[in-house]
Amino acid sequence: YEKSDFNIMVDTIPSHAGLPEKIKPVDINLVIDHHKDPPNGGFVGQYINHKAGSACATVFDLIDELGYSFNDDIEQ
């Protein structure tokens, strides 16, 4: 594990993440989620919740809003 300058959590919130002791404390800068409960416990980062059915749908919306698209002809 190496500490990063910018940490993102998707489909979970920091207070429920169950982070292993070896990486605590970790500052979470961005949370993308679809759960009803917002982050708490001193979270000071950016929280994105489009109230979608899944975090994946929120990520797709963000990609779409930024003007990016997917190409079915490309395999990765």
PAPALUM-526062 format. One record per residue: residue number from 1; residue in one letter; x, y, z of N, C-alpha, C, O in turn. Coordinates in Angstrom, 1 decimal, always signed. Atoms other than C-alpha are relative to their C-alpha. Example, Ala and Ser with C-alpha at 12.3 -4.5 7.8 and 13.67 -1.06 7.14 Angstrom:
BEGIN
+-----+------+--------+--------+--------+--------+--------+--------+--------+--------+--------+--------+--------+--------+
! pos ! code !     nx !     ny !     nz !    cax !    cay !    caz !     cx !     cy !     cz !     ox !     oy !     oz !
+-----+------+--------+--------+--------+--------+--------+--------+--------+--------+--------+--------+--------+--------+
!   1 !    A !   +0.9 !   -1.2 !   +0.0 !  +12.3 !   -4.5 !   +7.8 !   +0.9 !   +1.2 !   +0.0 !   +1.9 !   +1.2 !   +0.7 !
!   2 !    S !   -0.9 !   -1.1 !   +0.0 !  +13.7 !   -1.1 !   +7.1 !   -0.8 !   +1.1 !   +0.8 !   -0.3 !   +2.2 !   +0.9 !
+-----+------+--------+--------+--------+--------+--------+--------+--------+--------+--------+--------+--------+--------+
//
This chain:
BEGIN
+-----+------+--------+--------+--------+--------+--------+--------+--------+--------+--------+--------+--------+--------+
! pos ! code !     nx !     ny !     nz !    cax !    cay !    caz !     cx !     cy !     cz !     ox !     oy !     oz !
+-----+------+--------+--------+--------+--------+--------+--------+--------+--------+--------+--------+--------+--------+
!   1 !    Y !   +0.8 !   -1.2 !   +0.0 !   +0.0 !   +0.0 !   +0.0 !   +0.9 !   +1.2 !   +0.0 !   +1.8 !   +1.4 !   +0.8 !
!   2 !    E !   -0.7 !   -1.3 !   +0.0 !   +1.2 !   +3.5 !   -0.9 !   -1.1 !   +1.1 !   +0.1 !   -2.1 !   +1.0 !   -0.5 !
!   3 !    K !   +1.0 !   -1.1 !   -0.2 !   -0.6 !   +6.6 !   +0.2 !   +0.0 !   +0.8 !   -1.3 !   +1.0 !   +1.0 !   -2.0 !
!   4 !    S !   +0.2 !   -0.8 !   +1.2 !   -2.0 !   +8.7 !   -2.6 !   -0.4 !   +1.4 !   +0.3 !   -0.8 !   +1.7 !   +1.5 !
!   5 !    D !   +0.4 !   -1.4 !   -0.2 !   -2.6 !  +12.4 !   -3.0 !   -1.5 !   +0.2 !   -0.1 !   -2.0 !   +1.2 !   +0.4 !
!   6 !    F !   +1.4 !   -0.2 !   +0.2 !   -6.2 !  +11.9 !   -4.1 !   -0.6 !   -1.4 !   +0.1 !   -0.3 !   -2.3 !   -0.6 !
!   7 !    N !   +0.6 !   +1.3 !   -0.2 !   -8.4 !   +9.0 !   -2.9 !   -1.5 !   +0.1 !   -0.2 !   -2.2 !   +1.0 !   +0.2 !
!   8 !    I !   +1.4 !   +0.1 !   +0.4 !  -11.8 !   +8.0 !   -4.3 !   -0.6 !   -1.3 !   +0.5 !   +0.0 !   -2.3 !   +0.4 !
!   9 !    M !   +0.7 !   +1.2 !   -0.4 !  -14.3 !   +5.6 !   -2.9 !   -1.3 !   +0.0 !   -0.9 !   -2.0 !   +1.0 !   -1.1 !
!  10 !    V !   +1.2 !   +0.2 !   +0.9 !  -17.1 !   +4.2 !   -5.2 !   -0.9 !   -1.1 !   +0.7 !   -0.4 !   -2.1 !   +1.0 !
!  11 !    D !   +1.0 !   +1.0 !   -0.5 !  -20.3 !   +2.4 !   -3.9 !   +0.3 !   -0.3 !   +1.4 !   -0.1 !   -1.4 !   +1.9 !
!  12 !    T !   -0.1 !   +0.2 !   -1.4 !  -19.4 !   +2.8 !   -0.3 !   +0.2 !   +1.4 !   +0.6 !   +0.6 !   +2.3 !   -0.1 !
!  13 !    I !   -0.3 !   -1.3 !   -0.7 !  -19.1 !   +5.6 !   +2.3 !   +1.1 !   -0.3 !   +1.0 !   +1.1 !   -1.4 !   +1.6 !
!  14 !    P !   -1.2 !   +0.2 !   -0.9 !  -16.0 !   +6.1 !   +4.5 !   -0.4 !   -0.6 !   +1.3 !   +0.4 !   -1.5 !   +1.8 !
!  15 !    S !   +0.3 !   +0.5 !   -1.4 !  -17.8 !   +5.4 !   +7.8 !   -0.4 !   -1.5 !   -0.1 !   -0.4 !   -2.2 !   +1.0 !
!  16 !    H !   +0.4 !   +1.4 !   +0.1 !  -18.9 !   +1.9 !   +6.5 !   +1.0 !   -0.8 !   -0.8 !   +0.8 !   -1.9 !   -1.2 !
!  17 !    A !   -0.9 !   +0.7 !   +1.0 !  -15.8 !   +1.0 !   +4.4 !   +0.7 !   -1.2 !   +0.6 !   +1.1 !   -2.0 !   -0.2 !
!  18 !    G !   -0.8 !   +1.2 !   -0.6 !  -14.1 !   -1.4 !   +6.9 !   +1.4 !   +0.0 !   -0.5 !   +1.9 !   -1.1 !   -0.9 !
!  19 !    L !   -1.4 !   -0.1 !   +0.5 !  -10.7 !   -0.2 !   +5.8 !   +1.0 !   -0.8 !   +1.0 !   +0.8 !   -0.7 !   +2.2 !
!  20 !    P !   -0.9 !   +0.7 !   -0.9 !   -7.9 !   -2.4 !   +7.1 !   +0.9 !   +0.9 !   +0.8 !   +1.1 !   +2.0 !   +0.4 !
!  21 !    E !   -0.8 !   -0.8 !   -0.9 !   -5.9 !   -1.1 !  +10.0 !   +1.3 !   +0.6 !   -0.6 !   +1.7 !   +1.7 !   -0.3 !
!  22 !    K !   -1.3 !   -0.4 !   +0.6 !   -2.7 !   -0.9 !   +7.9 !   -0.1 !   +1.2 !   -0.9 !   +0.9 !   +1.8 !   -1.2 !
!  23 !    I !   +0.2 !   -1.1 !   +0.8 !   -4.2 !   +1.8 !   +5.7 !   -0.7 !   +1.1 !   +0.7 !   -1.0 !   +2.2 !   +0.0 !
!  24 !    K !   +0.6 !   -1.1 !   -0.8 !   -5.9 !   +3.9 !   +8.4 !   +1.0 !   +0.9 !   +0.6 !   +2.1 !   +0.4 !   +0.9 !
!  25 !    P !   +1.1 !   -0.8 !   +0.6 !   -6.2 !   +6.8 !   +8.6 !   +0.3 !   +0.3 !   -1.5 !   +1.4 !   +0.5 !   -1.9 !
!  26 !    V !   -0.1 !   -0.3 !   +1.4 !   -6.9 !   +7.5 !   +5.0 !   -0.9 !   +1.2 !   -0.3 !   -2.1 !   +1.1 !   +0.1 !
!  27 !    D !   +0.9 !   -1.1 !   +0.3 !   -8.3 !  +10.8 !   +3.8 !   -0.6 !   -0.3 !   -1.4 !   +0.0 !   -0.4 !   -2.4 !
!  28 !    I !   +0.8 !   +0.3 !   +1.3 !  -11.0 !  +10.2 !   +1.2 !   -0.4 !   +1.4 !   -0.5 !   -1.1 !   +2.2 !   +0.2 !
!  29 !    N !   +0.3 !   -1.3 !   +0.6 !  -11.3 !  +13.2 !   -1.2 !   -1.3 !   +0.0 !   -0.7 !   -2.0 !   +1.0 !   -0.8 !
!  30 !    L !   +1.2 !   +0.0 !   +0.8 !  -14.2 !  +12.0 !   -3.3 !   -0.8 !   -1.3 !   +0.3 !   -0.1 !   -2.4 !   +0.3 !
!  31 !    V !   +0.8 !   +1.1 !   -0.1 !  -17.1 !   +9.6 !   -2.7 !   -1.1 !   +0.0 !   -1.0 !   -1.8 !   +1.0 !   -1.1 !
!  32 !    I !   +1.1 !   +0.1 !   +1.0 !  -19.4 !   +8.5 !   -5.5 !   -0.9 !   -1.2 !   +0.5 !   -0.4 !   -2.3 !   +0.5 !
!  33 !    D !   +0.8 !   +1.0 !   -0.6 !  -22.3 !   +6.5 !   -4.1 !   -1.5 !   +0.2 !   -0.4 !   -1.9 !   +1.2 !   -1.0 !
!  34 !    H !   +1.4 !   +0.0 !   +0.2 !  -26.0 !   +5.7 !   -4.4 !   -0.8 !   -0.3 !   +1.2 !   -2.1 !   -0.2 !   +1.2 !
!  35 !    H !   +0.7 !   +0.3 !   -1.3 !  -26.9 !   +4.8 !   -0.8 !   -0.6 !   +1.3 !   +0.6 !   -0.1 !   +2.4 !   +0.3 !
!  36 !    K !   +0.7 !   -1.2 !   -0.5 !  -29.2 !   +7.1 !   +1.1 !   +0.8 !   +0.7 !   +1.1 !   +0.6 !   +1.9 !   +1.2 !
!  37 !    D !   -0.8 !   -0.6 !   -1.0 !  -26.8 !   +7.7 !   +4.0 !   +1.2 !   +0.7 !   -0.5 !   +2.0 !   +0.1 !   -1.2 !
!  38 !    P !   -1.2 !   -0.8 !   +0.4 !  -24.3 !  +10.5 !   +3.4 !   +1.2 !   -0.4 !   +0.9 !   +1.0 !   -0.9 !   +2.0 !
!  39 !    P !   -1.1 !   +0.3 !   -0.9 !  -20.8 !  +10.1 !   +4.7 !   +0.0 !   +0.9 !   +1.2 !   -0.6 !   +2.0 !   +1.3 !
!  40 !    N !   +0.0 !   -0.7 !   -1.3 !  -20.3 !  +11.1 !   +8.3 !   +1.3 !   -0.3 !   +0.7 !   +2.3 !   -0.7 !   +0.0 !
!  41 !    G !   -1.2 !   +0.3 !   -0.8 !  -17.7 !  +10.8 !  +11.0 !   +1.2 !   +0.9 !   -0.4 !   +2.3 !   +0.4 !   -0.4 !
!  42 !    G !   -1.1 !   -1.0 !   +0.3 !  -15.7 !  +13.9 !  +10.0 !   +0.4 !   +0.0 !   -1.5 !   +1.4 !   +0.6 !   -1.8 !
!  43 !    F !   -0.3 !   +0.0 !   +1.5 !  -15.8 !  +13.3 !   +6.2 !   -0.1 !   +1.5 !   -0.5 !   -1.1 !   +2.2 !   -0.2 !
!  44 !    V !   +0.0 !   -1.4 !   +0.5 !  -14.8 !  +16.6 !   +4.5 !   +0.2 !   +0.1 !   -1.5 !   +0.4 !   +1.2 !   -2.0 !
!  45 !    G !   -0.2 !   +0.1 !   +1.4 !  -14.4 !  +15.5 !   +0.9 !   -1.3 !   +0.4 !   -0.8 !   -2.3 !   +0.8 !   -0.2 !
!  46 !    Q !   +1.1 !   -0.2 !   +0.9 !  -16.7 !  +15.9 !   -2.1 !   -0.9 !   -1.3 !   +0.0 !   -0.3 !   -2.4 !   -0.2 !
!  47 !    Y !   +0.9 !   +1.2 !   +0.0 !  -19.8 !  +13.6 !   -2.1 !   -0.9 !   +0.2 !   -1.2 !   -1.6 !   +1.2 !   -1.3 !
!  48 !    I !   +0.9 !   +0.0 !   +1.2 !  -21.6 !  +12.8 !   -5.4 !   -1.0 !   -1.1 !   +0.2 !   -0.6 !   -2.3 !   +0.2 !
!  49 !    N !   +1.0 !   +0.9 !   +0.0 !  -24.9 !  +11.1 !   -5.2 !   -1.2 !   +0.4 !   -0.9 !   -1.9 !   +1.4 !   -0.5 !
!  50 !    H !   +1.1 !   -0.4 !   +0.9 !  -27.3 !  +11.3 !   -8.1 !   -1.3 !   -0.7 !   +0.3 !   -2.2 !   -0.6 !   -0.5 !
!  51 !    K !   +1.2 !   +0.8 !   -0.4 !  -29.8 !   +9.1 !   -6.3 !   -0.4 !   -0.9 !   -1.1 !   -1.6 !   -1.1 !   -1.4 !
!  52 !    A !   +0.3 !   +0.9 !   +1.1 !  -29.5 !   +6.6 !   -9.1 !   -0.1 !   -1.4 !   +0.7 !   +0.0 !   -1.6 !   +1.9 !
!  53 !    G !   +0.2 !   +1.4 !   -0.5 !  -30.2 !   +2.8 !   -8.7 !   +1.3 !   -0.6 !   +0.3 !   +1.3 !   -1.6 !   +1.1 !
!  54 !    S !   -1.3 !   +0.6 !   -0.3 !  -26.5 !   +2.1 !   -8.6 !   +1.1 !   +1.0 !   -0.1 !   +0.9 !   +2.1 !   -0.7 !
!  55 !    A !   -1.2 !   -0.9 !   +0.1 !  -23.1 !   +3.8 !   -8.2 !   +0.5 !   -0.1 !   -1.4 !   +1.0 !   +1.0 !   -1.9 !
!  56 !    C !   -0.4 !   +0.1 !   +1.4 !  -22.3 !   +2.5 !  -11.7 !   -0.8 !   +1.0 !   -0.9 !   -0.2 !   +1.6 !   -1.8 !
!  57 !    A !   +0.8 !   -0.9 !   +0.8 !  -25.2 !   +4.5 !  -13.1 !   +0.4 !   +1.4 !   +0.2 !   +0.4 !   +2.2 !   -0.7 !
!  58 !    T !   -0.5 !   -1.3 !   -0.2 !  -23.9 !   +7.6 !  -11.4 !   +1.3 !   +0.3 !   -0.7 !   +1.5 !   +1.3 !   -1.3 !
!  59 !    V !   -1.3 !   -0.1 !   +0.7 !  -20.4 !   +7.0 !  -12.8 !   -0.3 !   +0.2 !   -1.5 !   +0.4 !   +1.1 !   -2.2 !
!  60 !    F !   +0.4 !   -0.2 !   +1.4 !  -22.0 !   +6.6 !  -16.3 !   -0.5 !   +1.4 !   -0.2 !   -0.1 !   +2.0 !   -1.2 !
!  61 !    D !   +0.5 !   -1.3 !   +0.1 !  -23.9 !   +9.8 !  -15.8 !   +1.1 !   +1.1 !   +0.0 !   +1.1 !   +2.0 !   -0.8 !
!  62 !    L !   -1.1 !   -1.0 !   +0.0 !  -20.7 !  +11.7 !  -14.9 !   +0.8 !   -0.1 !   -1.3 !   +1.2 !   +1.0 !   -1.8 !
!  63 !    I !   -0.7 !   +0.1 !   +1.2 !  -18.9 !  +10.3 !  -17.9 !   -0.7 !   +0.7 !   -1.2 !   -0.1 !   +1.4 !   -2.0 !
!  64 !    D !   +0.9 !   -0.6 !   +1.0 !  -21.8 !  +11.3 !  -20.1 !   +0.0 !   +1.5 !   +0.1 !   +0.1 !   +2.2 !   -1.0 !
!  65 !    E !   +0.0 !   -1.5 !   -0.2 !  -22.0 !  +14.8 !  -18.6 !   +1.3 !   +0.7 !   -0.4 !   +1.3 !   +1.8 !   -0.8 !
!  66 !    L !   -1.3 !   -0.5 !   +0.4 !  -18.3 !  +15.3 !  -19.3 !   +0.2 !   -0.1 !   -1.5 !   +1.2 !   +0.4 !   -2.0 !
!  67 !    G !   -0.1 !   +0.1 !   +1.5 !  -18.9 !  +14.5 !  -23.0 !   +0.8 !   -1.1 !   -0.5 !   +1.1 !   -1.2 !   -1.7 !
!  68 !    Y !   -0.7 !   +1.2 !   +0.5 !  -17.1 !  +11.2 !  -23.1 !   -1.0 !   -1.0 !   -0.5 !   -2.2 !   -1.0 !   -0.1 !
!  69 !    S !   +1.0 !   +1.1 !   +0.5 !  -18.6 !   +8.2 !  -24.9 !   +0.8 !   -1.3 !   +0.0 !   +2.0 !   -1.4 !   +0.0 !
!  70 !    F !   -0.6 !   +1.4 !   +0.1 !  -18.0 !   +4.5 !  -25.2 !   -0.1 !   -0.4 !   -1.4 !   -1.0 !   +0.0 !   -2.2 !
!  71 !    N !   +0.0 !   +0.5 !   +1.3 !  -17.1 !   +2.8 !  -28.4 !   -0.1 !   -1.5 !   +0.0 !   +0.8 !   -2.2 !   +0.6 !
!  72 !    D !   +0.2 !   +1.5 !   -0.1 !  -18.5 !   -0.8 !  -28.9 !   +1.1 !   -0.7 !   -0.8 !   +1.3 !   -1.9 !   -0.6 !
!  73 !    D !   -1.0 !   +0.7 !   +0.9 !  -15.7 !   -1.5 !  -31.5 !   +1.4 !   -0.2 !   +0.7 !   +2.3 !   -0.8 !   +0.2 !
!  74 !    I !   -1.3 !   +0.0 !   -0.7 !  -12.9 !   -1.2 !  -28.9 !   -0.1 !   -1.0 !   +1.2 !   -0.9 !   -0.9 !   +2.1 !
!  75 !    E !   -0.1 !   +1.0 !   -1.1 !  -12.0 !   -4.2 !  -26.6 !   +1.2 !   +0.4 !   +0.8 !   +2.3 !   +0.6 !   +0.3 !
!  76 !    Q !   -1.2 !   -0.3 !   -0.9 !   -9.8 !   -3.5 !  -23.6 !   -0.1 !   -1.0 !   +1.2 !   +0.8 !   -0.9 !   +2.0 !
+-----+------+--------+--------+--------+--------+--------+--------+--------+--------+--------+--------+--------+--------+
//
